[in-house]
Amino acid sequence: MKQSEHVTFCKCGCGNGVVLKFDDEDNEFSLQLVSDSFYFRQDKGKMSLKEKLKRIWYIIRGKEYCYFDILIDKNELQEFKQFVARM
């Protein structure tokens, strides 16, 4: 099995990232959104009631909730483009 992988983490230091994997033999693509415990540690593991209600409100209204953004620099963007071109 030949598998290609590209990992990108946010440059702000929050620990959020994206892991892209492509399996050449099975022709399968995997996208994983990963996060370290940065946000969990901010409130000692407790999500505020306000944040819970905000997420519920987005679901009720049929809208997408953005959990996090990932900032990447030009060099990493170029590496990402090369990875995608190889797929």
N, C-alpha and C positions, 0 to 999 in steps of 0.2 A: 504494500500500500504506500503510495507516494502522496504525502500530505504537505501542503504549503501553509504557512501561518504568518500572520502579521498582527502585532500587538501595538496599540497606541494608547498612551495615557495622557491625561490632561496636564498641561504645562503649569497650571496654577498650584499644583501640589495637593489637590484634594484626594487624589488616588482613584478617580473615576477613569475608566478606560473601555476600550473596545478590543475584542479578540476576534479576528477573522481567520477562518480555517477553510481550506479547499482541498478535498480529496480527489485527486486526478482519476483514480481507478473507478470509484463509485460515482463520480461526477456530482458530489454533494458539497454544499456550501453551508458553513455554520457561522453564525454571528452571535457573540456573547457580549453582553454589557456587564462589566465588572466594576466593583467598588470596594474600597477597603472600608474600614470602620470609622472613617472621618466623621460622617454625619451622625452615626450611631453614638460616638463619643461626645458629640457636642451637647446633647441633652441627657447624658448618662443613660442612653438606651431607650429613652421615652420619647415617643412622638407626641407633640402637643395636640390638644383637642382641636385647635384652630387648623393645624395642618391636616388632621384626619378629615375634618369637615370640608376642607378645600378639595381634597382628593375625591371624597364622596360626591360633592357638588359637580365636579368635572364629569364623573361617571354618569350621574343622573341626567346631565345635559347632553350626553353623548359626545363629549369632547375629549381630546387626548391630553393627558397630564404629562408635563415634561419633568422627569426626575432629575436630570442633570444635563449640562452641556459639556462638550469636550473641546478644549482649545488645543490646536496643534500648530507648530511652526511650519515655515515653507519647506524646510528640508524633510521633515516627516511627511508632509503632504506629498512630496515628490516620491518618497519611498512607498507611500500608500498607492499612488497612481501606478507605479511600476509593478507592485504586487497584483493589483487588479488586472493590469494588462497581461500578466503571465497566466491568468486563469483562463 
